[in-house]
């Protein structure tokens, strides 16, 4: 009975809750990317030690930037593609293939899959965007 009470009063940091809370995780790892996040710490040496980058956070950041670099052009070209009046089945195929390629690219990037997976999914998404752009341009200049 006493043992069960002691187990139930353990602090939250020992129960695994910090794994689901990114803010708590950065406090445990003591890795901050911005100087203002370390501002409350007193010693300058301690600040310099904590002001570093975490490899996993940097990987997620690069993946997010890669998604932004590819999704924004797709949305712009996709908007004009939708205005050009394509067949519904063709439009659905383009949009679904691009979404699948980007999802697979993100999973392969964050899952540390071998490089050909990421490159193939990138080029598949690029091919879809170029196909839509070709369709838009051929409709514009065919008039």
N, CA and C atoms as a LAMMPS dump frame, in Angstrom:
ITEM: TIMESTEP
0
ITEM: NUMBER OF ATOMS
429
ITEM: BOX BOUNDS ff ff ff
-5.0000000000000000e+02 5.0000000000000000e+02
-5.0000000000000000e+02 5.0000000000000000e+02
-5.0000000000000000e+02 5.0000000000000000e+02
ITEM: ATOMS id mol type element x y z
1 1 1 N 0.816 -1.189 0
2 1 2 C 0 0 0
3 1 3 C 0.864 1.259 0
4 2 1 N 1.901 1.291 0.798
5 2 2 C 2.779 2.454 0.817
6 2 3 C 3.527 2.6 -0.509
7 3 1 N 3.878 1.473 -1.099
8 3 2 C 4.591 1.519 -2.369
9 3 3 C 3.718 2.107 -3.466
10 4 1 N 2.451 1.77 -3.479
11 4 2 C 1.554 2.31 -4.499
12 4 3 C 1.358 3.808 -4.326
13 5 1 N 1.29 4.285 -3.115
14 5 2 C 1.162 5.721 -2.895
15 5 3 C 2.403 6.454 -3.365
16 6 1 N 3.555 5.894 -3.127
17 6 2 C 4.791 6.542 -3.561
18 6 3 C 4.853 6.598 -5.081
19 7 1 N 4.395 5.557 -5.758
20 7 2 C 4.404 5.557 -7.217
21 7 3 C 3.413 6.573 -7.778
22 8 1 N 2.285 6.746 -7.131
23 8 2 C 1.278 7.661 -7.65
24 8 3 C 1.653 9.117 -7.44
25 9 1 N 2.596 9.405 -6.566
26 9 2 C 2.985 10.791 -6.32
27 9 3 C 4.274 11.162 -7.032
28 10 1 N 4.704 10.353 -8.005
29 10 2 C 5.926 10.7 -8.729
30 10 3 C 5.67 11.93 -9.582
31 11 1 N 6.674 12.767 -9.749
32 11 2 C 6.506 13.97 -10.559
33 11 3 C 6.218 13.624 -12.015
34 12 1 N 5.645 14.576 -12.709
35 12 2 C 5.251 14.365 -14.107
36 12 3 C 6.454 14.138 -15.017
37 13 1 N 7.614 14.693 -14.653
38 13 2 C 8.763 14.543 -15.542
39 13 3 C 9.275 13.11 -15.593
40 14 1 N 8.944 12.301 -14.597
41 14 2 C 9.356 10.91 -14.614
42 14 3 C 8.312 10.005 -15.234
43 15 1 N 7.146 10.506 -15.518
44 15 2 C 6.08 9.653 -16.033
45 15 3 C 6.024 9.619 -17.555
46 16 1 N 6.915 10.326 -18.253
47 16 2 C 6.939 10.286 -19.706
48 16 3 C 6.095 11.367 -20.364
49 17 1 N 5.498 12.266 -19.58
50 17 2 C 4.663 13.313 -20.153
51 17 3 C 5.505 14.291 -20.976
52 18 1 N 6.755 14.503 -20.597
53 18 2 C 7.596 15.461 -21.313
54 18 3 C 7.861 15.039 -22.749
55 19 1 N 7.693 13.773 -23.082
56 19 2 C 7.917 13.33 -24.457
57 19 3 C 6.861 13.89 -25.4
58 20 1 N 5.684 14.19 -24.891
59 20 2 C 4.615 14.692 -25.732
60 20 3 C 4.542 16.201 -25.74
61 21 1 N 5.304 16.872 -24.932
62 21 2 C 5.261 18.322 -24.833
63 21 3 C 6.581 18.895 -25.355
64 22 1 N 6.588 19.48 -26.549
65 22 2 C 7.837 19.972 -27.122
66 22 3 C 8.522 21.047 -26.293
67 23 1 N 7.74 21.903 -25.638
68 23 2 C 8.348 22.95 -24.823
69 23 3 C 9.101 22.322 -23.657
70 24 1 N 8.508 21.339 -23.055
71 24 2 C 9.158 20.652 -21.947
72 24 3 C 10.385 19.907 -22.448
73 25 1 N 10.306 19.348 -23.658
74 25 2 C 11.433 18.615 -24.207
75 25 3 C 12.616 19.544 -24.417
76 26 1 N 12.384 20.756 -24.933
77 26 2 C 13.5 21.668 -25.155
78 26 3 C 14.115 22.109 -23.836
79 27 1 N 13.311 22.185 -22.787
80 27 2 C 13.858 22.529 -21.482
81 27 3 C 14.697 21.384 -20.934
82 28 1 N 14.317 20.164 -21.212
83 28 2 C 15.082 19.025 -20.729
84 28 3 C 16.391 18.91 -21.497
85 29 1 N 16.356 19.082 -22.81
86 29 2 C 17.567 19 -23.614
87 29 3 C 18.446 20.231 -23.44
88 30 1 N 17.871 21.302 -22.967
89 30 2 C 18.585 22.557 -22.784
90 30 3 C 19.212 23.025 -24.098
91 31 1 N 18.424 22.977 -25.164
92 31 2 C 18.861 23.456 -26.47
93 31 3 C 17.86 24.48 -26.965
94 32 1 N 18.331 25.694 -27.17
95 32 2 C 17.48 26.771 -27.646
96 32 3 C 18.119 27.382 -28.879
97 33 1 N 17.309 27.744 -29.866
98 33 2 C 17.834 28.328 -31.097
99 33 3 C 17.931 29.85 -31.014
100 34 1 N 17.114 30.47 -30.19
101 34 2 C 17.065 31.928 -30.104
102 34 3 C 17.59 32.402 -28.761
103 35 1 N 18.294 33.516 -28.79
104 35 2 C 18.879 34.049 -27.567
105 35 3 C 17.811 34.505 -26.574
106 36 1 N 16.681 35.019 -27.077
107 36 2 C 15.645 35.499 -26.166
108 36 3 C 14.98 34.363 -25.394
109 37 1 N 15.07 33.124 -25.909
110 37 2 C 14.506 31.988 -25.191
111 37 3 C 15.35 31.602 -23.989
112 38 1 N 16.617 31.958 -24.026
113 38 2 C 17.529 31.642 -22.938
114 38 3 C 17.629 32.822 -21.98
115 39 1 N 16.913 33.892 -22.222
116 39 2 C 17.04 35.155 -21.502
117 39 3 C 16.948 35.082 -20
118 40 1 N 16.194 34.168 -19.449
119 40 2 C 16.023 34.121 -17.992
120 40 3 C 17.19 33.452 -17.271
121 41 1 N 18.049 32.823 -17.985
122 41 2 C 19.193 32.151 -17.369
123 41 3 C 20.194 33.207 -16.927
124 42 1 N 20.903 32.929 -15.856
125 42 2 C 21.758 33.955 -15.275
126 42 3 C 23.178 33.954 -15.837
127 43 1 N 23.826 32.85 -15.853
128 43 2 C 25.237 32.826 -16.239
129 43 3 C 25.394 32.876 -17.753
130 44 1 N 26.328 33.713 -18.201
131 44 2 C 26.59 33.841 -19.644
132 44 3 C 27.135 32.547 -20.223
133 45 1 N 27.973 31.84 -19.464
134 45 2 C 28.527 30.575 -19.949
135 45 3 C 27.411 29.556 -20.148
136 46 1 N 26.462 29.57 -19.242
137 46 2 C 25.342 28.647 -19.345
138 46 3 C 24.469 28.994 -20.546
139 47 1 N 24.318 30.306 -20.82
140 47 2 C 23.545 30.74 -21.981
141 47 3 C 24.184 30.243 -23.277
142 48 1 N 25.502 30.422 -23.401
143 48 2 C 26.199 30.001 -24.613
144 48 3 C 26.101 28.492 -24.803
145 49 1 N 26.121 27.778 -23.706
146 49 2 C 26.045 26.315 -23.767
147 49 3 C 24.663 25.857 -24.234
148 50 1 N 23.621 26.566 -23.827
149 50 2 C 22.26 26.174 -24.171
150 50 3 C 21.831 26.716 -25.535
151 51 1 N 22.514 27.704 -26.05
152 51 2 C 22.155 28.306 -27.327
153 51 3 C 22.796 27.487 -28.451
154 52 1 N 22.116 26.423 -28.828
155 52 2 C 22.602 25.524 -29.864
156 52 3 C 21.405 24.944 -30.61
157 53 1 N 21.678 24.239 -31.654
158 53 2 C 20.598 23.645 -32.432
159 53 3 C 20.533 22.147 -32.174
160 54 1 N 19.342 21.628 -32.242
161 54 2 C 19.123 20.199 -32.085
162 54 3 C 18.999 19.587 -33.48
163 55 1 N 19.673 18.497 -33.782
164 55 2 C 19.636 17.933 -35.136
165 55 3 C 18.232 17.528 -35.599
166 56 1 N 17.423 16.998 -34.72
167 56 2 C 16.076 16.577 -35.107
168 56 3 C 15.177 17.779 -35.39
169 57 1 N 15.332 18.827 -34.61
170 57 2 C 14.548 20.04 -34.848
171 57 3 C 14.958 20.671 -36.17
172 58 1 N 16.252 20.681 -36.46
173 58 2 C 16.731 21.227 -37.729
174 58 3 C 16.227 20.403 -38.905
175 59 1 N 16.138 19.094 -38.734
176 59 2 C 15.631 18.233 -39.81
177 59 3 C 14.164 18.548 -40.099
178 60 1 N 13.369 18.724 -39.053
179 60 2 C 11.962 19.071 -39.23
180 60 3 C 11.832 20.45 -39.86
181 61 1 N 12.691 21.385 -39.47
182 61 2 C 12.657 22.732 -40.042
183 61 3 C 12.973 22.697 -41.534
184 62 1 N 13.993 21.924 -41.913
185 62 2 C 14.339 21.822 -43.335
186 62 3 C 13.226 21.14 -44.124
187 63 1 N 12.579 20.155 -43.537
188 63 2 C 11.457 19.485 -44.201
189 63 3 C 10.298 20.461 -44.411
190 64 1 N 10.033 21.269 -43.416
191 64 2 C 8.962 22.259 -43.523
192 64 3 C 9.283 23.293 -44.601
193 65 1 N 10.52 23.764 -44.65
194 65 2 C 10.913 24.721 -45.675
195 65 3 C 10.804 24.103 -47.071
196 66 1 N 11.181 22.837 -47.187
197 66 2 C 11.07 22.158 -48.469
198 66 3 C 9.612 22.052 -48.895
199 67 1 N 8.736 21.751 -47.954
200 67 2 C 7.309 21.703 -48.281
201 67 3 C 6.802 23.054 -48.739
202 68 1 N 7.21 24.113 -48.063
203 68 2 C 6.775 25.455 -48.469
204 68 3 C 7.281 25.815 -49.861
205 69 1 N 8.518 25.425 -50.17
206 69 2 C 9.087 25.742 -51.475
207 69 3 C 8.368 25.014 -52.605
208 70 1 N 7.741 23.891 -52.319
209 70 2 C 7.087 23.122 -53.374
210 70 3 C 5.58 23.278 -53.393
211 71 1 N 4.979 23.523 -52.262
212 71 2 C 3.52 23.61 -52.204
213 71 3 C 3.022 24.954 -52.737
214 72 1 N 3.73 26.032 -52.467
215 72 2 C 3.281 27.353 -52.921
216 72 3 C 3.209 27.427 -54.457
217 73 1 N 4.239 27.001 -55.183
218 73 2 C 4.088 27.011 -56.652
219 73 3 C 2.971 26.084 -57.132
220 74 1 N 2.81 24.939 -56.464
221 74 2 C 1.746 24.021 -56.857
222 74 3 C 0.377 24.664 -56.685
223 75 1 N 0.188 25.375 -55.589
224 75 2 C -1.11 26.02 -55.346
225 75 3 C -1.373 27.094 -56.4
226 76 1 N -0.367 27.878 -56.741
227 76 2 C -0.544 28.914 -57.757
228 76 3 C -0.849 28.309 -59.13
229 77 1 N -0.056 27.319 -59.528
230 77 2 C -0.296 26.676 -60.821
231 77 3 C -1.622 25.924 -60.787
232 78 1 N -1.929 25.293 -59.652
233 78 2 C -3.187 24.559 -59.52
234 78 3 C -4.401 25.465 -59.615
235 79 1 N -4.277 26.677 -59.125
236 79 2 C -5.373 27.638 -59.224
237 79 3 C -5.671 27.956 -60.686
238 80 1 N -4.624 28.266 -61.436
239 80 2 C -4.828 28.569 -62.857
240 80 3 C -5.246 27.327 -63.641
241 81 1 N -4.755 26.175 -63.213
242 81 2 C -5.149 24.917 -63.85
243 81 3 C -6.646 24.671 -63.653
244 82 1 N -7.126 24.91 -62.442
245 82 2 C -8.553 24.726 -62.175
246 82 3 C -9.393 25.723 -62.968
247 83 1 N -8.888 26.937 -63.174
248 83 2 C -9.608 27.937 -63.966
249 83 3 C -9.612 27.621 -65.462
250 84 1 N -8.65 26.81 -65.897
251 84 2 C -8.567 26.497 -67.325
252 84 3 C -9.596 25.459 -67.759
253 85 1 N -10.329 24.903 -66.802
254 85 2 C -11.403 23.974 -67.135
255 85 3 C -10.951 22.587 -67.545
256 86 1 N -10.104 21.932 -66.765
257 86 2 C -9.681 20.576 -67.133
258 86 3 C -10.791 19.567 -66.844
259 87 1 N -10.622 18.36 -67.348
260 87 2 C -11.564 17.306 -66.998
261 87 3 C -11.418 17.01 -65.507
262 88 1 N -12.525 16.635 -64.899
263 88 2 C -12.521 16.387 -63.462
264 88 3 C -11.567 15.252 -63.093
265 89 1 N -11.579 14.191 -63.869
266 89 2 C -10.712 13.046 -63.555
267 89 3 C -9.238 13.428 -63.667
268 90 1 N -8.896 14.254 -64.644
269 90 2 C -7.51 14.707 -64.81
270 90 3 C -7.082 15.594 -63.639
271 91 1 N -7.964 16.508 -63.253
272 91 2 C -7.645 17.398 -62.13
273 91 3 C -7.487 16.6 -60.834
274 92 1 N -8.399 15.665 -60.587
275 92 2 C -8.297 14.842 -59.381
276 92 3 C -7.01 14.034 -59.376
277 93 1 N -6.644 13.495 -60.523
278 93 2 C -5.403 12.721 -60.61
279 93 3 C -4.196 13.591 -60.289
280 94 1 N -4.13 14.781 -60.867
281 94 2 C -3.01 15.685 -60.593
282 94 3 C -2.929 16.035 -59.1
283 95 1 N -4.049 16.424 -58.526
284 95 2 C -4.041 16.855 -57.125
285 95 3 C -3.728 15.7 -56.181
286 96 1 N -4.275 14.535 -56.445
287 96 2 C -4.029 13.385 -55.56
288 96 3 C -2.589 12.894 -55.66
289 97 1 N -2.055 12.847 -56.859
290 97 2 C -0.667 12.389 -57.015
291 97 3 C 0.285 13.365 -56.329
292 98 1 N 0.038 14.667 -56.485
293 98 2 C 0.908 15.641 -55.823
294 98 3 C 0.818 15.508 -54.303
295 99 1 N -0.398 15.402 -53.785
296 99 2 C -0.558 15.268 -52.327
297 99 3 C 0.128 13.998 -51.83
298 100 1 N -0.03 12.902 -52.531
299 100 2 C 0.626 11.658 -52.135
300 100 3 C 2.133 11.761 -52.186
301 101 1 N 2.652 12.4 -53.231
302 101 2 C 4.104 12.564 -53.361
303 101 3 C 4.665 13.414 -52.231
304 102 1 N 3.966 14.504 -51.881
305 102 2 C 4.469 15.358 -50.799
306 102 3 C 4.369 14.669 -49.439
307 103 1 N 3.306 13.926 -49.22
308 103 2 C 3.19 13.19 -47.95
309 103 3 C 4.305 12.157 -47.853
310 104 1 N 4.533 11.426 -48.949
311 104 2 C 5.613 10.431 -48.93
312 104 3 C 6.971 11.102 -48.767
313 105 1 N 7.173 12.273 -49.376
314 105 2 C 8.433 12.999 -49.216
315 105 3 C 8.651 13.373 -47.751
316 106 1 N 7.608 13.856 -47.095
317 106 2 C 7.729 14.237 -45.686
318 106 3 C 8.022 13.022 -44.811
319 107 1 N 7.318 11.926 -45.056
320 107 2 C 7.554 10.707 -44.266
321 107 3 C 8.972 10.188 -44.494
322 108 1 N 9.432 10.205 -45.733
323 108 2 C 10.782 9.712 -46.007
324 108 3 C 11.842 10.654 -45.441
325 109 1 N 11.557 11.948 -45.408
326 109 2 C 12.514 12.913 -44.842
327 109 3 C 12.62 12.739 -43.337
328 110 1 N 11.485 12.684 -42.663
329 110 2 C 11.507 12.584 -41.202
330 110 3 C 11.825 11.177 -40.72
331 111 1 N 11.559 10.182 -41.562
332 111 2 C 11.827 8.803 -41.186
333 111 3 C 13.213 8.33 -41.545
334 112 1 N 14.054 9.21 -42.082
335 112 2 C 15.434 8.881 -42.445
336 112 3 C 15.499 7.735 -43.449
337 113 1 N 14.566 7.704 -44.407
338 113 2 C 14.606 6.675 -45.444
339 113 3 C 15.736 6.99 -46.419
340 114 1 N 16.228 5.985 -47.138
341 114 2 C 17.343 6.232 -48.073
342 114 3 C 16.981 7.273 -49.126
343 115 1 N 17.982 7.94 -49.645
344 115 2 C 17.796 9.086 -50.527
345 115 3 C 16.974 8.835 -51.781
346 116 1 N 17.051 7.741 -52.482
347 116 2 C 16.234 7.674 -53.704
348 116 3 C 14.74 7.874 -53.441
349 117 1 N 14.267 7.519 -52.269
350 117 2 C 12.837 7.693 -51.945
351 117 3 C 12.458 9.169 -51.971
352 118 1 N 13.261 9.968 -51.323
353 118 2 C 12.964 11.397 -51.243
354 118 3 C 13.069 12.064 -52.603
355 119 1 N 14.088 11.727 -53.364
356 119 2 C 14.286 12.346 -54.677
357 119 3 C 13.158 11.962 -55.633
358 120 1 N 12.76 10.702 -55.621
359 120 2 C 11.687 10.27 -56.509
360 120 3 C 10.373 10.961 -56.177
361 121 1 N 10.077 11.092 -54.891
362 121 2 C 8.828 11.769 -54.526
363 121 3 C 8.885 13.254 -54.868
364 122 1 N 10.054 13.871 -54.735
365 122 2 C 10.203 15.276 -55.12
366 122 3 C 9.956 15.445 -56.619
367 123 1 N 10.605 14.607 -57.42
368 123 2 C 10.465 14.739 -58.875
369 123 3 C 9.065 14.373 -59.35
370 124 1 N 8.383 13.487 -58.651
371 124 2 C 7.002 13.181 -59.011
372 124 3 C 6.112 14.405 -58.779
373 125 1 N 6.286 15.073 -57.654
374 125 2 C 5.537 16.304 -57.389
375 125 3 C 5.866 17.4 -58.383
376 126 1 N 7.15 17.517 -58.741
377 126 2 C 7.563 18.509 -59.729
378 126 3 C 6.962 18.192 -61.098
379 127 1 N 6.927 16.926 -61.463
380 127 2 C 6.344 16.516 -62.732
381 127 3 C 4.856 16.862 -62.801
382 128 1 N 4.154 16.664 -61.701
383 128 2 C 2.73 17.017 -61.654
384 128 3 C 2.551 18.522 -61.841
385 129 1 N 3.359 19.317 -61.162
386 129 2 C 3.259 20.769 -61.287
387 129 3 C 3.571 21.218 -62.713
388 130 1 N 4.604 20.636 -63.32
389 130 2 C 4.953 20.986 -64.696
390 130 3 C 3.866 20.549 -65.674
391 131 1 N 3.242 19.413 -65.415
392 131 2 C 2.154 18.949 -66.271
393 131 3 C 0.97 19.912 -66.228
394 132 1 N 0.646 20.377 -65.05
395 132 2 C -0.452 21.347 -64.929
396 132 3 C -0.078 22.667 -65.595
397 133 1 N 1.178 23.106 -65.423
398 133 2 C 1.615 24.356 -66.05
399 133 3 C 1.568 24.234 -67.569
400 134 1 N 1.972 23.085 -68.103
401 134 2 C 1.898 22.868 -69.55
402 134 3 C 0.454 22.935 -70.032
403 135 1 N -0.446 22.329 -69.295
404 135 2 C -1.86 22.349 -69.662
405 135 3 C -2.396 23.78 -69.656
406 136 1 N -2.046 24.548 -68.645
407 136 2 C -2.502 25.947 -68.563
408 136 3 C -1.955 26.751 -69.733
409 137 1 N -0.659 26.619 -69.992
410 137 2 C -0.045 27.399 -71.075
411 137 3 C -0.57 26.981 -72.443
412 138 1 N -0.816 25.691 -72.633
413 138 2 C -1.352 25.259 -73.928
414 138 3 C -2.789 25.752 -74.128
415 139 1 N -3.554 25.871 -73.052
416 139 2 C -4.896 26.431 -73.165
417 139 3 C -4.867 27.93 -73.425
418 140 1 N -3.92 28.623 -72.84
419 140 2 C -3.835 30.078 -73.013
420 140 3 C -3.402 30.424 -74.439
421 141 1 N -2.406 29.717 -74.957
422 141 2 C -1.866 30.059 -76.276
423 141 3 C -2.588 29.357 -77.429
424 142 1 N -3.553 28.493 -77.134
425 142 2 C -4.301 27.804 -78.184
426 142 3 C -5.428 28.68 -78.726
427 143 1 N -5.757 29.738 -78.025
428 143 2 C -6.882 30.608 -78.414
429 143 3 C -6.561 31.46 -79.575
